[in-house]
Amino acid sequence: MKKLIAIAFLLFISSMNAQVTFKPGLRAGASFFTFSNTRSDYKTDFYIGGFGEIKLTKIYTLQPEITYTKQGSNHVKTFMGYDENNGETIVGYRDLKIDYVSIAIINKFTFPGGFQVQVGPTIDFRTSDNLLSEKSDIDLAFVAGIGYKIPSTGLTIEARVKKGIVDVIDSDYYGNNGSNDYWLDDYNTNIGFQLGVSYAFGK
């Protein structure tokens, strides 16, 4: 019995080794991001990066990625002060940006016809920003999306949603109008969409 188990295990390992392939690749596209719990608009920018496509089975691929992504939020409503003449609130609008180098581990499932489901975690390291006050240099996020691999090519069209879980803005710094009406709630995370293409080299 032990010999049969050992033989079965060796056959399984051999079949896995026969299926495993590795391809490097590049990915790029447009990004649309904002901060949660703010009165603001989505910021349109770009992302670009590279990946390693480790195909483990016919449908499952493990895909480590490193990506430079420009995020933020436009027209963020903030409290600027009061008009001394009439006591009215002065409202300002700021375009905020925050850029990251993102490391992701994406689980990619490719089905017959080329359609894909992509999901996985990321850890993002802030490289620059124009925030008045930030809370964290690191963001943790989750990615989920779909893709379509064009037959007989290494080209894939991708659409993803990305949601951070770390509070990245010191919202108190952006102001309160004095009546407990916060225009930025206490918990402000990165949230957005990415639409682009990826290309894996090799046959």
Backbone as CSV, one residue per row, in Angstrom:
resi,resn,N_x,N_y,N_z,CA_x,CA_y,CA_z,C_x,C_y,C_z
1,MET,0.828,-1.209,0.000,0.000,0.000,0.000,0.863,1.260,0.000
2,LYS,1.901,1.234,0.827,2.793,2.376,0.901,3.477,2.622,-0.440
3,LYS,3.835,1.505,-1.144,4.475,1.650,-2.442,3.519,2.293,-3.442
4,LEU,2.223,1.907,-3.387,1.238,2.486,-4.302,1.067,3.979,-4.055
5,ILE,1.039,4.352,-2.760,0.924,5.773,-2.414,2.135,6.550,-2.912
6,ALA,3.323,5.962,-2.722,4.548,6.627,-3.167,4.559,6.786,-4.676
7,ILE,4.142,5.737,-5.398,4.100,5.807,-6.860,3.104,6.856,-7.329
8,ALA,1.919,6.893,-6.684,0.896,7.876,-7.040,1.400,9.294,-6.792
9,PHE,2.107,9.482,-5.674,2.648,10.807,-5.345,3.684,11.240,-6.382
10,LEU,4.557,10.316,-6.776,5.580,10.633,-7.776,4.956,10.958,-9.123
11,LEU,3.914,10.218,-9.489,3.222,10.508,-10.748,2.568,11.881,-10.710
12,PHE,2.003,12.250,-9.545,1.367,13.554,-9.401,2.394,14.671,-9.528
13,ILE,3.538,14.512,-8.862,4.597,15.515,-8.932,5.114,15.640,-10.365
14,SER,5.260,14.507,-11.039,5.742,14.531,-12.422,4.774,15.255,-13.335
15,SER,3.483,15.017,-13.135,2.485,15.686,-13.971,2.452,17.184,-13.699
16,MET,2.634,17.567,-12.447,2.672,18.989,-12.111,3.875,19.650,-12.763
17,ASN,5.031,18.994,-12.671,6.244,19.550,-13.261,6.110,19.700,-14.769
18,ALA,5.376,18.765,-15.392,5.202,18.829,-16.832,4.314,19.997,-17.238
19,GLN,3.431,20.439,-16.341,2.483,21.489,-16.670,2.996,22.886,-16.324
20,VAL,3.894,22.974,-15.351,4.320,24.280,-14.855,5.141,25.021,-15.909
21,THR,4.743,26.271,-16.187,5.506,27.138,-17.086,5.631,28.518,-16.442
22,PHE,6.642,29.259,-16.881,6.846,30.620,-16.372,7.028,31.560,-17.547
23,LYS,6.296,32.690,-17.492,6.432,33.728,-18.510,6.477,35.093,-17.827
24,PRO,7.477,35.918,-18.150,7.472,37.307,-17.670,6.540,38.142,-18.531
25,GLY,6.109,39.276,-17.990,5.214,40.124,-18.769,5.154,41.544,-18.265
26,LEU,4.455,42.373,-19.008,4.244,43.777,-18.669,2.742,44.061,-18.658
27,ARG,2.343,45.030,-17.839,0.938,45.429,-17.793,0.864,46.947,-17.604
28,ALA,-0.171,47.563,-18.189,-0.334,49.013,-18.089,-1.775,49.366,-18.418
29,GLY,-2.173,50.563,-17.971,-3.530,50.995,-18.276,-3.926,52.224,-17.499
30,ALA,-5.217,52.494,-17.489,-5.773,53.664,-16.808,-6.273,53.273,-15.428
31,SER,-6.138,54.197,-14.493,-6.637,53.986,-13.133,-7.631,55.085,-12.781
32,PHE,-8.633,54.715,-11.999,-9.683,55.647,-11.571,-9.883,55.440,-10.071
33,PHE,-9.366,56.393,-9.262,-9.357,56.193,-7.816,-9.970,57.368,-7.070
34,THR,-10.408,57.066,-5.852,-10.858,58.085,-4.917,-10.591,57.590,-3.505
35,PHE,-10.918,58.430,-2.505,-10.854,58.024,-1.108,-12.271,57.804,-0.607
36,SER,-12.488,56.726,0.116,-13.820,56.449,0.645,-14.209,57.483,1.696
37,ASN,-15.499,57.678,1.872,-16.051,58.583,2.881,-15.578,60.024,2.709
38,THR,-15.484,60.456,1.454,-15.166,61.854,1.166,-16.159,62.375,0.146
39,ARG,-16.345,63.672,0.142,-17.143,64.318,-0.898,-16.182,64.743,-1.993
40,SER,-16.035,63.889,-2.990,-14.987,64.113,-3.983,-15.315,63.362,-5.266
41,ASP,-14.441,63.545,-6.268,-14.580,62.880,-7.561,-13.426,61.899,-7.755
42,TYR,-13.636,60.967,-8.684,-12.571,60.022,-9.011,-11.441,60.726,-9.758
43,LYS,-10.216,60.338,-9.430,-9.016,60.855,-10.097,-8.613,59.867,-11.192
44,THR,-8.447,60.355,-12.413,-8.041,59.519,-13.542,-6.541,59.642,-13.761
45,ASP,-5.855,58.495,-13.802,-4.403,58.515,-14.015,-3.984,57.195,-14.659
46,PHE,-2.806,56.672,-14.316,-2.330,55.469,-14.987,-1.619,54.547,-14.012
47,TYR,-1.394,53.315,-14.459,-0.547,52.358,-13.752,0.328,51.643,-14.776
48,ILE,1.493,51.152,-14.331,2.392,50.408,-15.203,3.235,49.481,-14.337
49,GLY,3.511,48.283,-14.845,4.292,47.355,-14.046,4.652,46.085,-14.785
50,GLY,5.214,45.142,-14.042,5.610,43.863,-14.594,5.085,42.723,-13.743
51,PHE,5.144,41.519,-14.291,4.649,40.356,-13.565,5.371,39.102,-14.037
52,GLY,5.203,38.033,-13.260,5.665,36.710,-13.634,4.478,35.762,-13.636
53,GLU,4.210,35.156,-14.767,3.048,34.276,-14.919,3.496,32.833,-14.700
54,ILE,3.121,32.252,-13.549,3.498,30.880,-13.211,2.266,30.001,-13.390
55,LYS,2.212,29.324,-14.504,1.049,28.489,-14.804,1.231,27.127,-14.150
56,LEU,0.360,26.815,-13.197,0.492,25.585,-12.420,-0.413,24.472,-12.930
57,THR,-1.584,24.819,-13.410,-2.486,23.833,-14.008,-3.080,24.429,-15.279
58,LYS,-3.980,23.696,-15.894,-4.562,24.146,-17.151,-5.336,25.451,-16.979
59,ILE,-5.985,25.629,-15.815,-6.786,26.838,-15.629,-6.213,27.787,-14.578
60,TYR,-5.315,27.301,-13.709,-4.849,28.133,-12.590,-3.432,28.641,-12.822
61,THR,-3.260,29.967,-12.633,-1.961,30.625,-12.740,-1.728,31.497,-11.515
62,LEU,-0.548,31.372,-10.913,-0.133,32.256,-9.831,0.697,33.376,-10.441
63,GLN,0.304,34.626,-10.170,0.921,35.752,-10.873,1.401,36.825,-9.895
64,PRO,2.662,36.767,-9.453,3.227,37.879,-8.667,3.382,39.105,-9.561
65,GLU,3.102,40.285,-8.999,3.155,41.529,-9.766,3.846,42.622,-8.967
66,ILE,4.499,43.528,-9.664,4.970,44.773,-9.069,4.531,45.906,-9.990
67,THR,3.830,46.890,-9.424,3.168,47.911,-10.234,3.350,49.286,-9.611
68,TYR,3.645,50.257,-10.445,3.611,51.653,-10.020,2.234,52.201,-10.377
69,THR,1.506,52.697,-9.379,0.144,53.157,-9.612,-0.070,54.540,-9.008
70,LYS,-0.712,55.414,-9.790,-1.002,56.773,-9.347,-2.468,56.825,-8.926
71,GLN,-2.695,57.189,-7.668,-4.031,57.192,-7.089,-4.322,58.563,-6.481
72,GLY,-5.456,58.669,-5.794,-5.832,59.922,-5.166,-7.298,60.199,-5.319
73,SER,-7.648,61.491,-5.335,-9.048,61.895,-5.447,-9.100,63.361,-5.841
74,ASN,-10.045,63.725,-6.710,-10.168,65.108,-7.176,-11.329,65.835,-6.514
75,HIS,-11.182,67.161,-6.392,-12.223,68.036,-5.855,-12.707,67.573,-4.483
76,VAL,-11.759,67.294,-3.614,-12.101,66.887,-2.244,-12.575,68.120,-1.473
77,LYS,-13.797,68.072,-0.993,-14.387,69.207,-0.288,-13.774,69.316,1.102
78,THR,-13.244,70.516,1.422,-12.588,70.726,2.710,-13.019,72.054,3.321
79,PHE,-12.937,72.093,4.629,-13.260,73.301,5.385,-12.044,74.208,5.420
80,MET,-12.199,75.469,4.966,-11.080,76.405,4.882,-11.118,77.489,5.959
81,GLY,-12.273,77.670,6.600,-12.381,78.710,7.615,-13.720,79.420,7.527
82,TYR,-13.772,80.619,8.113,-14.996,81.411,8.131,-14.732,82.802,7.553
83,ASP,-15.746,83.336,6.904,-15.707,84.718,6.451,-15.961,85.616,7.656
84,GLU,-14.989,86.466,7.990,-15.115,87.319,9.179,-16.243,88.328,9.059
85,ASN,-16.625,88.659,7.852,-17.675,89.664,7.661,-19.069,89.112,7.925
86,ASN,-19.353,87.918,7.449,-20.707,87.377,7.615,-20.756,86.047,8.350
87,GLY,-19.607,85.514,8.731,-19.570,84.276,9.494,-19.852,83.027,8.687
88,GLU,-19.944,83.152,7.385,-20.237,81.990,6.558,-19.000,81.101,6.405
89,THR,-19.265,79.814,6.212,-18.192,78.849,6.032,-17.525,79.023,4.667
90,ILE,-16.202,78.997,4.661,-15.440,79.045,3.418,-15.064,77.621,3.038
91,VAL,-15.502,77.229,1.861,-15.268,75.866,1.392,-14.185,75.867,0.330
92,GLY,-13.272,74.900,0.434,-12.240,74.749,-0.574,-12.299,73.364,-1.203
93,TYR,-11.662,73.224,-2.354,-11.609,71.936,-3.043,-10.163,71.644,-3.406
94,ARG,-9.723,70.451,-3.059,-8.337,70.070,-3.325,-8.286,68.809,-4.188
95,ASP,-7.338,68.798,-5.123,-7.036,67.581,-5.877,-5.891,66.878,-5.160
96,LEU,-6.175,65.719,-4.598,-5.177,64.990,-3.816,-4.597,63.847,-4.636
97,LYS,-3.311,63.629,-4.469,-2.665,62.511,-5.154,-1.834,61.717,-4.159
98,ILE,-1.754,60.422,-4.422,-0.916,59.548,-3.611,-0.462,58.402,-4.520
99,ASP,0.846,58.240,-4.662,1.418,57.257,-5.580,2.013,56.098,-4.789
100,TYR,1.899,54.904,-5.358,2.365,53.698,-4.673,3.180,52.816,-5.611
101,VAL,4.089,52.050,-5.019,4.624,50.845,-5.636,3.908,49.682,-4.975
102,SER,3.206,48.921,-5.790,2.311,47.882,-5.290,2.869,46.504,-5.597
103,ILE,2.904,45.634,-4.596,3.309,44.240,-4.778,2.077,43.368,-4.551
104,ALA,1.724,42.580,-5.565,0.499,41.785,-5.504,0.788,40.319,-5.784
105,ILE,-0.046,39.466,-5.216,-0.050,38.043,-5.535,-1.428,37.726,-6.094
106,ILE,-1.514,37.616,-7.402,-2.803,37.438,-8.066,-3.024,35.960,-8.403
107,ASN,-4.201,35.466,-8.051,-4.635,34.124,-8.443,-5.500,34.279,-9.691
108,LYS,-5.042,33.692,-10.799,-5.705,33.892,-12.085,-6.265,32.562,-12.594
109,PHE,-7.553,32.567,-12.886,-8.231,31.377,-13.387,-8.679,31.652,-14.823
110,THR,-8.152,30.876,-15.778,-8.460,31.065,-17.187,-9.331,29.904,-17.673
111,PHE,-10.507,30.229,-18.164,-11.476,29.224,-18.585,-11.479,29.088,-20.108
112,PRO,-12.054,27.990,-20.623,-12.137,27.822,-22.079,-12.771,29.041,-22.739
113,GLY,-12.167,29.486,-23.821,-12.621,30.696,-24.493,-11.781,31.900,-24.154
114,GLY,-10.923,31.776,-23.118,-10.019,32.865,-22.773,-10.479,33.795,-21.672
115,PHE,-11.677,33.572,-21.116,-12.158,34.446,-20.056,-11.486,34.106,-18.724
116,GLN,-11.185,35.144,-17.947,-10.429,34.977,-16.708,-11.137,35.607,-15.520
117,VAL,-10.843,35.028,-14.339,-11.173,35.642,-13.054,-9.855,35.863,-12.322
118,GLN,-9.650,37.067,-11.801,-8.401,37.431,-11.131,-8.706,37.961,-9.735
119,VAL,-7.998,37.453,-8.729,-8.239,37.885,-7.352,-6.972,37.692,-6.529
120,GLY,-6.745,38.615,-5.583,-5.583,38.463,-4.722,-5.313,39.688,-3.874
121,PRO,-4.382,39.586,-2.920,-4.022,40.694,-2.030,-2.869,41.520,-2.582
122,THR,-2.748,42.757,-2.105,-1.612,43.605,-2.452,-1.104,44.304,-1.196
123,ILE,0.166,44.647,-1.216,0.735,45.554,-0.223,1.358,46.710,-0.990
124,ASP,0.969,47.934,-0.636,1.361,49.125,-1.382,2.251,50.021,-0.521
125,PHE,3.347,50.490,-1.104,4.288,51.371,-0.412,4.213,52.761,-1.036
126,ARG,3.856,53.753,-0.233,3.693,55.122,-0.722,5.045,55.691,-1.155
127,THR,5.090,56.250,-2.370,6.321,56.843,-2.875,6.269,58.363,-2.881
128,SER,5.076,58.952,-3.062,4.933,60.403,-3.042,3.465,60.756,-2.860
129,ASP,3.221,62.004,-2.452,1.841,62.469,-2.302,1.851,63.985,-2.139
130,ASN,0.668,64.589,-2.176,0.531,66.013,-1.867,-0.483,66.216,-0.743
131,LEU,-0.633,65.188,0.102,-1.566,65.281,1.219,-1.050,66.267,2.258
132,LEU,-1.966,66.982,2.889,-1.567,67.868,3.978,-1.087,67.065,5.174
133,SER,-1.717,65.925,5.384,-1.309,65.057,6.486,-1.798,63.647,6.193
134,GLU,-0.878,62.681,6.252,-1.244,61.301,5.984,-1.107,60.461,7.248
135,LYS,-1.722,59.285,7.240,-1.690,58.409,8.402,-0.769,57.212,8.234
136,SER,-0.571,56.757,7.007,0.188,55.525,6.814,0.990,55.565,5.524
137,ASP,2.219,55.035,5.588,3.044,54.899,4.389,2.726,53.626,3.624
138,ILE,1.968,52.727,4.243,1.683,51.426,3.644,0.178,51.210,3.595
139,ASP,-0.278,50.658,2.489,-1.684,50.272,2.360,-1.762,48.782,2.066
140,LEU,-2.774,48.140,2.626,-3.099,46.754,2.302,-4.410,46.768,1.540
141,ALA,-4.481,46.010,0.465,-5.674,46.065,-0.375,-5.970,44.697,-0.964
142,PHE,-7.175,44.586,-1.508,-7.586,43.385,-2.216,-8.013,43.760,-3.631
143,VAL,-7.684,42.889,-4.575,-7.985,43.101,-5.982,-8.898,41.990,-6.469
144,ALA,-9.895,42.352,-7.249,-10.752,41.368,-7.907,-11.081,41.888,-9.294
145,GLY,-11.091,40.999,-10.280,-11.369,41.465,-11.627,-11.598,40.346,-12.611
146,ILE,-11.786,40.750,-13.843,-11.982,39.814,-14.935,-11.028,40.168,-16.060
147,GLY,-10.813,39.215,-16.955,-9.940,39.454,-18.088,-10.359,38.609,-19.269
148,TYR,-9.792,38.944,-20.400,-10.006,38.149,-21.610,-8.675,38.005,-22.326
149,LYS,-8.200,36.756,-22.415,-6.946,36.476,-23.110,-7.241,36.245,-24.581
150,ILE,-6.654,37.078,-25.434,-6.884,36.970,-26.869,-6.196,35.710,-27.387
151,PRO,-6.923,34.824,-28.068,-6.355,33.542,-28.524,-5.098,33.718,-29.369
152,SER,-4.151,32.801,-29.155,-2.905,32.719,-29.939,-2.015,33.941,-29.771
153,THR,-2.215,34.678,-28.694,-1.353,35.825,-28.387,-1.049,35.808,-26.893
154,GLY,-0.130,36.661,-26.482,0.123,36.825,-25.052,-0.627,37.998,-24.458
155,LEU,-1.553,38.561,-25.233,-2.238,39.787,-24.831,-3.535,39.484,-24.078
156,THR,-3.720,40.177,-22.953,-4.927,40.026,-22.142,-5.502,41.400,-21.825
157,ILE,-6.796,41.544,-21.997,-7.511,42.765,-21.590,-8.045,42.543,-20.184
158,GLU,-7.815,43.523,-19.287,-8.139,43.342,-17.866,-8.973,44.491,-17.333
159,ALA,-9.855,44.167,-16.401,-10.603,45.173,-15.641,-10.642,44.714,-14.194
160,ARG,-10.189,45.592,-13.280,-10.088,45.210,-11.872,-10.689,46.277,-10.959
161,VAL,-11.124,45.815,-9.795,-11.508,46.680,-8.683,-10.462,46.491,-7.584
162,LYS,-10.048,47.611,-6.979,-9.058,47.548,-5.903,-9.586,48.297,-4.692
163,LYS,-9.576,47.644,-3.533,-10.109,48.256,-2.301,-9.090,48.128,-1.187
164,GLY,-8.616,49.294,-0.682,-7.711,49.304,0.448,-8.453,49.142,1.757
165,ILE,-7.729,48.738,2.797,-8.330,48.575,4.125,-7.664,49.460,5.183
166,VAL,-6.643,50.223,4.787,-5.917,51.074,5.737,-6.396,52.519,5.606
167,ASP,-6.599,53.176,6.755,-6.949,54.601,6.782,-5.711,55.401,6.385
168,VAL,-5.761,56.070,5.230,-4.554,56.698,4.685,-4.529,58.218,4.833
169,ILE,-5.650,58.838,5.222,-5.706,60.297,5.350,-5.960,60.678,6.803
170,ASP,-5.239,61.692,7.289,-5.561,62.294,8.584,-6.689,63.288,8.341
171,SER,-7.929,62.793,8.380,-9.078,63.591,7.952,-9.308,64.812,8.842
172,ASP,-8.945,64.738,10.116,-9.139,65.879,11.010,-8.377,67.111,10.525
173,TYR,-7.242,66.884,9.853,-6.412,67.993,9.394,-7.098,68.812,8.311
174,TYR,-8.034,68.159,7.588,-8.711,68.834,6.491,-9.911,69.642,6.950
175,GLY,-10.230,69.551,8.231,-11.167,70.527,8.757,-12.541,70.033,9.112
176,ASN,-13.094,70.736,10.063,-14.448,70.516,10.546,-15.059,71.899,10.668
177,ASN,-16.305,72.041,10.263,-16.896,73.379,10.227,-17.418,73.855,11.575
178,GLY,-17.091,73.122,12.647,-17.469,73.576,13.981,-18.806,73.069,14.469
179,SER,-19.549,72.369,13.634,-20.854,71.861,14.057,-20.918,70.344,13.894
180,ASN,-19.764,69.709,14.064,-19.654,68.256,13.952,-20.045,67.746,12.563
181,ASP,-19.957,68.586,11.571,-20.251,68.183,10.210,-18.927,67.936,9.488
182,TYR,-18.420,66.720,9.623,-17.153,66.384,8.991,-17.384,66.098,7.509
183,TRP,-16.632,66.758,6.653,-16.737,66.490,5.232,-15.871,65.295,4.833
184,LEU,-14.934,64.939,5.677,-14.181,63.710,5.523,-14.379,62.899,6.800
185,ASP,-14.986,61.725,6.680,-15.144,60.874,7.851,-13.778,60.378,8.317
186,ASP,-13.772,59.735,9.486,-12.511,59.336,10.102,-11.779,58.223,9.353
187,TYR,-12.517,57.409,8.595,-11.924,56.227,7.965,-11.950,56.412,6.454
188,ASN,-10.793,56.750,5.876,-10.689,57.057,4.439,-9.698,56.102,3.786
189,THR,-10.202,55.206,2.954,-9.372,54.200,2.307,-9.315,54.439,0.799
190,ASN,-8.295,53.871,0.179,-8.204,53.905,-1.278,-9.234,52.951,-1.888
191,ILE,-9.929,53.409,-2.911,-10.841,52.548,-3.640,-10.863,52.984,-5.094
192,GLY,-10.827,52.022,-6.024,-10.796,52.432,-7.416,-10.881,51.273,-8.382
193,PHE,-10.694,51.622,-9.652,-10.802,50.683,-10.757,-9.573,50.817,-11.645
194,GLN,-9.208,49.728,-12.291,-8.116,49.732,-13.258,-8.594,49.052,-14.535
195,LEU,-8.314,49.660,-15.663,-8.679,49.107,-16.961,-7.460,49.178,-17.864
196,GLY,-7.002,48.022,-18.346,-5.795,48.038,-19.158,-5.523,46.715,-19.843
197,VAL,-4.260,46.519,-20.199,-3.849,45.319,-20.901,-2.581,44.768,-20.251
198,SER,-2.364,43.479,-20.449,-1.110,42.840,-20.044,-0.607,41.987,-21.197
199,TYR,0.711,41.805,-21.210,1.313,40.991,-22.277,2.360,40.069,-21.670
200,ALA,2.177,38.765,-21.876,3.134,37.762,-21.399,4.035,37.341,-22.559
201,PHE,5.347,37.400,-22.331,6.302,37.055,-23.384,6.475,35.536,-23.483
202,GLY,6.852,35.070,-24.641,7.099,33.658,-24.843,5.892,32.940,-25.407
203,LYS,6.152,31.725,-25.934,5.077,30.952,-26.532,4.304,30.235,-25.437
